[in-house]
Amino acid sequence: MALRTTMDTNSLNLTHNIDGPTNLDGEKQTFQMKPKTVLVTGSSGLIGSEAVEHFDRQGHQVHGVDNNMRQVFFGDPGDTTWNLDRLRAISRNFTHHNIDIRDRIALETLFHAHHFDLIVHCAAQPSHDRAREIPILDFEVNALGTVNLLETTRLYCPEAVFIFLSTNKVYGDAPNEIPLKELETRWEYDRPEDYNGINENCRIDRTLHSLFGASKASADLMAQEYGRYFGMKVCIFRGGCLTGPSHSGVELHGFLSYLVKVAISGGTYSVFGYKGKQVRDNIHSHDVVRAIEEFAANPRCGEVYNLGGGRENSTSILEAITNIEHRMGKKMNWKYVEQNRKGDHICYISDLSKFRSHYPNWRITRSLDTILGEIIAVQSRLQTAASGG
Ligand SMILES: NC(=O)c1ccc[n+]([C@@H]2O[C@H](COP(=O)([O-])OP(=O)(O)OC[C@H]3O[C@@H](n4cnc5c(N)ncnc54)[C@H](O)[C@@H]3O)[C@@H](O)[C@H]2O)c1
């Protein structure tokens, strides 16, 4: 049952404007937030930086927390300094804090100094393969870091809207139990009732998650609890493949971004198992932030939503490679590794019906082709600049 918040959403001072203007994407601007103070964790990462840009552009005070730990997880290719520099150059009301979300004292000092109306929590160790080598660090960042933020919010600004970026890996490999059929270039759901993909009723326990999936599931449950038990305005988005041009894509995280990076550099991409026909649904970071914005305007308590590109933005790896080759006019080097990644989904498409029904104003605005075009343009520029061209 949907648990509608009983709190006065006007306490957030959000104004509702049903017949608002239309932006360049043709999206109805149905609400505008009065200037607010927004905290974004993981602000130099893909989703965090998109959120910073978006809310800064709207005139809000935006604080970002990021300690560039992506570089610790993935080495220099994961370094997000370029993205922080970019944000500093284009923003007007953005303040960066080099804080580790595991450091509760530092978070308390930050929350003591600023009253946040909206918290967008994107900081994470995001790779299920990497988690195997760093289980303690993975759990500390993903689970404990999230509880630190939830609890600090409860203590300092309990009326704030709190958005947690969870993952479809909380379902573990349960989605792989759905009967599939093999098509020429992709796996496909066999039963008509599965056509729209995985909904939020999929079970999250008694499956193989990977350690990453388990640490995120812990955080996901705690976030739900702060919403349901304490009545806080908490939203949990279980992401499919979140993507966009600001990803510091690496082999272990950032599927499309890394694929394009390899295609441009002339390196070799490894496809792990499932004949390369595994399906991912890809959503542009802009559409993720628009979902965050919609929830913030009309929050609920402890609600969970699947959020991905849905069927229209789904692709198999084989199809993505063909698409990129076509766009770049050259063949890509890739090799097939028989062993699939442990806990990997064979066919995952997010069923977006629940979010769409609660927030009918929201829609996917960036097609897979648009997403790929953007990533190719940005990666080409970055690689040309890096080679001194
Ligand atoms: N990208 C995807 O495909 C995807 C899919 C599902 C869910 N998600 C989730 O969405 C969120 C955002 O993902 P993303 O793709 O933007 O990740 P990202 O790695 O691009 O960004 C995360 C940022 O958090 C920062 N960070 C990590 N640990 C930190 C710490 N201890 N303290 C402060 N900052 C820290 C990193 O430096 C990085 O800049 C994550 O929670 C991730 O699990 C992502």
The ligand as an SDF file (V2000), in Angstrom:
LIG
                    3D

 44 48  0  0  0  0  0  0  0  0999 V2000
   25.6330    4.3410  -12.3120 N   0  0  0  0  0  0  0  0  0  0  0  0
   24.8510    3.3070  -12.2470 C   0  0  0  0  0  0  0  0  0  0  0  0
   24.7100    2.5740  -13.1890 O   0  0  0  0  0  0  0  0  0  0  0  0
   24.0560    3.0330  -10.9910 C   0  0  0  0  0  0  0  0  0  0  0  0
   23.0920    2.0310  -11.0330 C   0  0  0  0  0  0  0  0  0  0  0  0
   22.3260    1.7820   -9.9040 C   0  0  0  0  0  0  0  0  0  0  0  0
   22.5350    2.5280   -8.7620 C   0  0  0  0  0  0  0  0  0  0  0  0
   23.4910    3.4910   -8.7270 N   0  0  0  0  0  0  0  0  0  0  0  0
   23.6850    4.2340   -7.4850 C   0  0  0  0  0  0  0  0  0  0  0  0
   23.5360    5.6100   -7.7370 O   0  0  0  0  0  0  0  0  0  0  0  0
   24.4320    6.3540   -6.9220 C   0  0  0  0  0  0  0  0  0  0  0  0
   25.2450    7.2760   -7.7630 C   0  0  0  0  0  0  0  0  0  0  0  0
   25.9720    6.5030   -8.7060 O   0  0  0  0  0  0  0  0  0  0  0  0
   27.0070    7.1640   -9.6950 P   0  0  0  0  0  0  0  0  0  0  0  0
   26.9830    6.3700  -10.9350 O   0  0  0  0  0  0  0  0  0  0  0  0
   26.7660    8.6330   -9.7610 O   0  0  0  0  0  0  0  0  0  0  0  0
   28.3640    6.8550   -8.9260 O   0  0  0  0  0  0  0  0  0  0  0  0
   29.7480    7.6290   -9.0400 P   0  0  0  0  0  0  0  0  0  0  0  0
   30.7920    6.6680   -8.6070 O   0  0  0  0  0  0  0  0  0  0  0  0
   29.8850    8.3030  -10.3550 O   0  0  0  0  0  0  0  0  0  0  0  0
   29.5850    8.7650   -7.9210 O   0  0  0  0  0  0  0  0  0  0  0  0
   29.6920    8.4810   -6.5560 C   0  0  0  0  0  0  0  0  0  0  0  0
   30.5470    9.5760   -5.9280 C   0  0  0  0  0  0  0  0  0  0  0  0
   30.6010    9.3250   -4.5230 O   0  0  0  0  0  0  0  0  0  0  0  0
   31.8980    9.6640   -4.0760 C   0  0  0  0  0  0  0  0  0  0  0  0
   32.1670    8.9110   -2.8430 N   0  0  0  0  0  0  0  0  0  0  0  0
   32.3540    7.5820   -2.7270 C   0  0  0  0  0  0  0  0  0  0  0  0
   32.5690    7.2510   -1.4400 N   0  0  0  0  0  0  0  0  0  0  0  0
   32.5030    8.4050   -0.7400 C   0  0  0  0  0  0  0  0  0  0  0  0
   32.6400    8.7060    0.6390 C   0  0  0  0  0  0  0  0  0  0  0  0
   32.9330    7.7450    1.5430 N   0  0  0  0  0  0  0  0  0  0  0  0
   32.4680    9.9770    1.0490 N   0  0  0  0  0  0  0  0  0  0  0  0
   32.2060   10.9600    0.1390 C   0  0  0  0  0  0  0  0  0  0  0  0
   32.0780   10.7330   -1.1820 N   0  0  0  0  0  0  0  0  0  0  0  0
   32.2330    9.4600   -1.6150 C   0  0  0  0  0  0  0  0  0  0  0  0
   32.8230    9.2470   -5.2160 C   0  0  0  0  0  0  0  0  0  0  0  0
   34.0610    9.9350   -5.1800 O   0  0  0  0  0  0  0  0  0  0  0  0
   31.9980    9.5910   -6.4450 C   0  0  0  0  0  0  0  0  0  0  0  0
   32.2970   10.8760   -6.9530 O   0  0  0  0  0  0  0  0  0  0  0  0
   25.2310    5.3260   -6.1280 C   0  0  0  0  0  0  0  0  0  0  0  0
   24.6340    5.1480   -4.8760 O   0  0  0  0  0  0  0  0  0  0  0  0
   25.0810    4.0690   -6.9310 C   0  0  0  0  0  0  0  0  0  0  0  0
   25.1880    2.8920   -6.1480 O   0  0  0  0  0  0  0  0  0  0  0  0
   24.2510    3.7590   -9.8160 C   0  0  0  0  0  0  0  0  0  0  0  0
  1  2  1  0
  2  3  2  0
  2  4  1  0
  4  5  1  0
  4 44  2  0
  5  6  2  0
  6  7  1  0
  7  8  2  0
  8  9  1  0
  8 44  1  0
  9 10  1  0
  9 42  1  0
 10 11  1  0
 11 12  1  0
 11 40  1  0
 12 13  1  0
 13 14  1  0
 14 15  2  0
 14 16  1  0
 14 17  1  0
 17 18  1  0
 18 19  2  0
 18 20  1  0
 18 21  1  0
 21 22  1  0
 22 23  1  0
 23 24  1  0
 23 38  1  0
 24 25  1  0
 25 26  1  0
 25 36  1  0
 26 27  1  0
 26 35  1  0
 27 28  2  0
 28 29  1  0
 29 30  1  0
 29 35  2  0
 30 31  1  0
 30 32  2  0
 32 33  1  0
 33 34  2  0
 34 35  1  0
 36 37  1  0
 36 38  1  0
 38 39  1  0
 40 41  1  0
 40 42  1  0
 42 43  1  0
M  CHG  2   8   1  16  -1
M  END
$$$$
